[in-house]
Amino acid sequence: MTARRLGRTDVRVSPLGFGAAPIGNLYTPLDDDRARATVEAAWDAGVRYYDTAPHYGLGLSERRLGAALAHRPRAEFTVSTKVGRLLEPHPAPTGSDLAAGGFAVPDTLIRRPDYSRDGVLRSLEGSLTRLGLDRVDIVYVHDPDDHLDTALGQALPALAALRDQGAIGAVGVGMNTVSPLLRVVAEADVDAVMVAGRWTLIDRTARPLLEACERRGVSVVAAAPFNSGLLSRPRPADDASFDYGPAPAATLRRARRLADICAAHHTVLPHAALRFPLRAPVVAGVVAGFRAPDEVASAARWSDTDLPESTWSALDEAAETG
């Protein structure tokens, strides 16, 4: 995979990024051996960008990712993690984080929102320890929806200072919502934004964000290209998930229409879904979550193989008209 430059920095990411939430036991448990095998499969497929966060499994994702990459040459891969949620001892654990956080891990820790300068530094220090690294390449401020002023006033300037000192390579913000990211791009010194689920084959509401980023020289990393499962199969099932919940009937119909178009053009829906974000020049990479080696192998082939323009024309028309 040909690496792409992130903003105006020297940081480069592979077009396909490894989203490490699943190896943090997102929704269901995953054992250490399978987590490691999945990361190894990503490496063998040419993936060199790995994204994680303290939020993912209360640190489990970072620990597993760091262990899986420990024997790889550090100069050959890019790692991003996130700040904004400090991990602290849980005063009253229930036994599982599944209900509160969505991860099948013991809730011996709790997440405390902290977008202050000191919180950012503490969070990054903890991430480096769990990853077993002396630096990370990209740091995103994670979901500051309800703390945007603090993120703009403290978290992002703190990260920009670390970048300018050479301690990290690039600064970004990662969110599921477009409007706050537009404000970040307009007001902050960022190199990239990670937008989850809003620049996909079926949901293109991030178009104004991509336009703003292109004007400002900010790269976009498009996460959740399958919209949490809806676009991950050749034909969406009745119980398909969309944005972490049951897919609405109208959305399910649209997804099936897109699947039918893919079949008529001799491809499959997940191929188009994974490749779609990379069509925009401002998109440096697409990050998808994986929990099994075979998932990575398929995704690597899809991300590296474009579709004919006639296929895209048919898909674009269907997506835009609903």
C-alpha positions as CSV (number, residue, x, y, z in Angstrom):
1,M,0.0,0.0,0.0
2,T,1.3,3.4,-0.9
3,A,1.5,5.6,2.2
4,R,-0.2,9.0,2.2
5,R,1.0,12.1,3.9
6,L,-1.1,13.5,6.7
7,G,-1.7,17.3,6.3
8,R,1.6,19.2,6.1
9,T,3.4,16.8,8.5
10,D,5.9,14.1,7.8
11,V,3.5,11.5,9.2
12,R,2.3,9.0,6.6
13,V,-0.5,6.5,6.8
14,S,-1.4,3.4,4.7
15,P,-4.7,3.9,2.8
16,L,-6.2,1.1,5.0
17,G,-5.9,1.6,8.7
18,F,-6.4,-1.0,11.4
19,G,-9.1,0.0,13.8
20,A,-8.2,-1.6,17.1
21,A,-11.5,-1.3,19.0
22,P,-12.5,-4.9,18.3
23,I,-9.3,-6.2,19.8
24,G,-10.3,-4.3,22.9
25,N,-13.3,-6.7,23.2
26,L,-15.8,-4.4,21.6
27,Y,-19.2,-6.0,22.4
28,T,-17.8,-9.6,22.6
29,P,-14.7,-11.1,24.0
30,L,-11.6,-11.9,21.9
31,D,-8.7,-13.9,23.2
32,D,-5.1,-12.7,23.1
33,D,-4.1,-15.2,20.4
34,R,-6.8,-14.2,18.0
35,A,-6.1,-10.5,18.7
36,R,-2.5,-10.9,17.9
37,A,-3.2,-13.0,14.8
38,T,-5.5,-10.3,13.5
39,V,-2.8,-7.6,13.9
40,E,-0.3,-10.0,12.2
41,A,-2.6,-10.5,9.3
42,A,-3.0,-6.7,8.9
43,W,0.8,-6.4,8.8
44,D,1.1,-9.2,6.3
45,A,-1.5,-7.5,4.1
46,G,0.5,-4.3,4.0
47,V,-1.3,-2.3,6.6
48,R,1.0,0.1,8.4
49,Y,-1.4,2.4,10.2
50,Y,-2.9,1.3,13.5
51,D,-5.5,3.3,15.5
52,T,-6.4,2.7,19.1
53,A,-7.6,4.6,22.2
54,P,-7.7,4.2,26.0
55,H,-11.5,4.0,25.7
56,Y,-11.2,0.7,23.8
57,G,-11.5,-2.0,26.4
58,L,-10.3,0.3,29.2
59,G,-6.8,0.1,27.9
60,L,-6.9,-3.5,26.6
61,S,-6.7,-2.5,23.0
62,E,-3.6,-0.4,23.5
63,R,-1.9,-3.2,25.5
64,R,-2.7,-5.8,22.8
65,L,-1.7,-3.6,19.9
66,G,1.6,-2.7,21.5
67,A,2.4,-6.3,22.3
68,A,1.6,-7.4,18.7
69,L,3.8,-4.6,17.2
70,A,6.6,-4.9,19.6
71,H,8.8,-7.0,17.3
72,R,8.2,-4.7,14.3
73,P,10.7,-2.0,13.2
74,R,9.3,1.2,14.8
75,A,10.0,3.4,11.7
76,E,7.8,1.2,9.6
77,F,4.4,1.7,11.2
78,T,2.2,4.6,12.3
79,V,0.2,4.5,15.5
80,S,-2.5,6.9,16.6
81,T,-4.2,7.0,20.0
82,K,-6.6,9.4,21.6
83,V,-6.9,11.7,24.6
84,G,-9.9,13.1,26.5
85,R,-10.9,10.1,28.6
86,L,-8.7,9.4,31.6
87,L,-8.7,5.9,33.0
88,E,-9.0,5.8,36.8
89,P,-9.9,3.1,39.4
90,H,-13.6,2.3,39.5
91,P,-15.0,3.1,42.9
92,A,-17.9,0.6,42.5
93,P,-17.2,-2.0,39.8
94,T,-20.1,-4.1,38.6
95,G,-18.0,-6.8,37.0
96,S,-18.3,-5.8,33.3
97,D,-17.9,-2.6,31.2
98,L,-20.3,-3.9,28.6
99,A,-23.4,-2.0,29.7
100,A,-21.5,1.3,30.5
101,G,-18.9,1.3,27.7
102,G,-19.7,-1.4,25.2
103,F,-16.6,-3.5,25.9
104,A,-16.6,-7.0,27.3
105,V,-13.9,-6.4,29.9
106,P,-13.9,-6.1,33.7
107,D,-14.8,-2.6,34.8
108,T,-12.0,-2.2,37.3
109,L,-11.3,1.1,35.7
110,I,-13.7,4.0,34.8
111,R,-13.4,6.7,32.1
112,R,-13.4,10.3,33.4
113,P,-13.7,13.0,30.7
114,D,-10.7,15.4,30.9
115,Y,-9.8,17.7,28.1
116,S,-7.5,20.0,30.1
117,R,-3.8,20.4,29.3
118,D,-2.9,18.3,32.4
119,G,-5.5,15.7,31.5
120,V,-4.1,15.4,28.0
121,L,-0.5,14.9,29.3
122,R,-1.6,12.3,31.8
123,S,-3.7,10.4,29.2
124,L,-0.8,10.3,26.7
125,E,1.6,9.1,29.4
126,G,-0.7,6.2,30.2
127,S,-1.1,5.3,26.6
128,L,2.6,5.2,26.0
129,T,3.0,2.8,28.9
130,R,0.2,0.5,27.7
131,L,1.5,0.6,24.1
132,G,5.1,0.0,25.2
133,L,6.2,2.9,23.0
134,D,8.3,6.0,23.6
135,R,6.1,8.0,21.1
136,V,3.0,7.9,19.1
137,D,2.7,9.4,15.6
138,I,-0.8,10.9,15.8
139,V,-2.9,12.0,18.8
140,Y,-6.6,12.7,18.4
141,V,-8.8,14.5,20.9
142,H,-11.5,11.9,21.3
143,D,-15.2,12.9,21.1
144,P,-15.1,16.3,22.7
145,D,-18.8,17.0,21.8
146,D,-19.7,18.3,25.3
147,H,-16.3,19.8,26.0
148,L,-15.5,21.5,22.7
149,D,-14.4,24.9,24.3
150,T,-12.0,23.1,26.6
151,A,-10.7,21.0,23.8
152,L,-10.1,24.1,21.7
153,G,-8.6,26.1,24.5
154,Q,-6.5,23.5,26.3
155,A,-6.3,20.0,24.7
156,L,-5.4,21.0,21.2
157,P,-2.9,23.7,22.1
158,A,-1.2,21.2,24.4
159,L,-0.9,18.7,21.6
160,A,0.3,21.3,19.2
161,A,3.1,22.2,21.6
162,L,4.1,18.5,21.8
163,R,4.1,18.3,18.0
164,D,6.2,21.4,17.7
165,Q,8.7,19.9,20.2
166,G,8.8,16.7,18.1
167,A,7.3,14.5,20.8
168,I,4.4,13.5,18.6
169,G,4.0,13.7,14.8
170,A,0.5,15.1,14.2
171,V,-2.5,16.5,16.0
172,G,-6.2,15.7,15.2
173,V,-9.7,15.4,16.5
174,G,-11.9,12.3,16.2
175,M,-15.7,12.5,16.3
176,N,-18.9,11.0,14.9
177,T,-20.5,14.5,14.3
178,V,-19.7,16.9,11.6
179,S,-20.6,20.3,13.0
180,P,-18.0,20.4,15.8
181,L,-15.3,19.2,13.5
182,L,-16.1,22.1,11.1
183,R,-15.5,24.4,14.1
184,V,-12.2,22.6,14.9
185,V,-10.9,23.0,11.4
186,A,-11.8,26.7,11.3
187,E,-10.4,27.6,14.7
188,A,-7.6,25.1,15.7
189,D,-4.1,24.1,14.5
190,V,-4.8,20.5,13.5
191,D,-3.3,18.2,10.9
192,A,-6.1,15.8,10.6
193,V,-9.7,15.0,11.6
194,M,-11.0,11.5,12.0
195,V,-14.7,11.4,11.1
196,A,-16.6,8.2,11.9
197,G,-19.5,7.0,9.8
198,R,-20.2,10.4,8.1
199,W,-18.2,9.9,4.9
200,T,-19.4,6.5,3.7
201,L,-21.1,5.0,0.7
202,I,-24.5,5.5,2.3
203,D,-23.9,8.6,4.5
204,R,-22.2,11.5,2.9
205,T,-23.1,14.2,5.4
206,A,-19.4,15.0,5.9
207,R,-19.1,16.6,2.5
208,P,-18.8,20.2,3.9
209,L,-16.1,19.0,6.3
210,L,-14.1,17.5,3.4
211,E,-14.4,20.8,1.5
212,A,-13.3,22.8,4.6
213,C,-10.3,20.4,5.2
214,E,-9.2,20.7,1.6
215,R,-9.2,24.5,1.9
216,R,-7.2,24.4,5.1
217,G,-4.7,21.7,4.2
218,V,-6.1,19.3,6.8
219,S,-6.3,15.6,6.0
220,V,-9.3,13.5,6.7
221,V,-9.2,10.0,8.1
222,A,-12.6,8.3,7.4
223,A,-13.5,5.7,10.1
224,A,-16.4,3.3,10.3
225,P,-16.8,2.8,6.6
226,F,-19.3,0.0,7.1
227,N,-21.5,2.2,9.4
228,S,-21.1,-0.3,12.2
229,G,-22.1,-3.3,10.1
230,L,-24.7,-2.3,7.6
231,L,-22.4,-2.3,4.7
232,S,-20.1,-5.1,5.8
233,R,-21.9,-7.9,4.0
234,P,-22.8,-8.5,0.3
235,R,-26.4,-8.1,1.2
236,P,-27.5,-6.5,4.5
237,A,-29.5,-8.8,6.8
238,D,-32.8,-7.9,8.4
239,D,-31.1,-7.3,11.7
240,A,-28.2,-5.2,10.3
241,S,-26.8,-2.5,12.5
242,F,-26.4,1.1,11.5
243,D,-24.6,3.6,13.7
244,Y,-24.5,1.2,16.7
245,G,-28.2,0.4,16.6
246,P,-30.8,-1.4,14.5
247,A,-30.9,0.0,10.9
248,P,-34.0,2.0,10.2
249,A,-36.2,0.4,7.5
250,A,-35.6,3.2,5.0
251,T,-31.8,3.0,5.5
252,L,-31.9,-0.8,5.1
253,R,-33.7,-0.4,1.8
254,R,-31.1,2.0,0.5
255,A,-28.3,-0.3,1.5
256,R,-29.9,-3.2,-0.3
257,R,-30.3,-1.1,-3.4
258,L,-26.6,-0.3,-3.2
259,A,-25.9,-4.0,-2.8
260,D,-28.0,-4.8,-5.9
261,I,-26.1,-2.3,-7.9
262,C,-22.8,-3.8,-6.8
263,A,-23.9,-7.3,-7.7
264,A,-25.0,-6.1,-11.1
265,H,-21.5,-4.6,-11.6
266,H,-19.8,-7.8,-10.5
267,T,-18.6,-6.6,-7.1
268,V,-19.8,-6.7,-3.5
269,L,-21.1,-4.0,-1.2
270,P,-18.2,-4.1,1.3
271,H,-15.7,-3.6,-1.5
272,A,-17.5,-0.4,-2.6
273,A,-18.0,0.7,1.0
274,L,-14.3,0.4,1.9
275,R,-13.1,1.9,-1.3
276,F,-15.5,4.8,-1.4
277,P,-13.8,7.2,1.1
278,L,-10.5,6.9,-0.6
279,R,-11.9,8.5,-3.8
280,A,-11.6,11.9,-2.2
281,P,-8.1,13.3,-2.5
282,V,-8.3,14.9,0.9
283,V,-8.9,11.5,2.6
284,A,-5.5,10.1,3.7
285,G,-6.9,6.8,4.8
286,V,-9.9,4.7,5.8
287,V,-9.9,3.0,9.2
288,A,-12.0,-0.1,9.8
289,G,-12.2,-2.4,12.8
290,F,-11.2,-6.0,12.5
291,R,-11.5,-9.0,14.8
292,A,-10.3,-11.9,12.6
293,P,-7.4,-12.4,10.1
294,D,-9.7,-13.2,7.2
295,E,-11.5,-9.9,7.6
296,V,-8.2,-8.0,7.2
297,A,-7.2,-10.0,4.1
298,S,-10.5,-9.2,2.3
299,A,-10.4,-5.5,3.3
300,A,-6.8,-5.1,2.1
301,R,-7.8,-6.4,-1.4
302,W,-10.8,-4.2,-1.5
303,S,-9.0,-1.0,-0.4
304,D,-6.3,-1.6,-3.0
305,T,-8.6,-2.3,-5.9
306,D,-10.7,0.5,-7.4
307,L,-14.0,0.0,-9.2
308,P,-14.9,1.1,-12.8
309,E,-16.3,4.6,-13.1
310,S,-19.5,3.2,-14.4
311,T,-20.0,1.4,-11.1
312,W,-19.3,4.5,-9.1
313,S,-21.7,6.5,-11.3
314,A,-24.5,4.1,-10.6
315,L,-23.7,4.0,-6.8
316,D,-23.4,7.7,-6.6
317,E,-26.8,8.3,-8.2
318,A,-28.5,5.8,-5.9
319,A,-26.8,7.2,-2.8
320,E,-27.6,10.8,-3.7
321,T,-31.2,10.3,-4.6
322,G,-32.0,8.0,-1.7
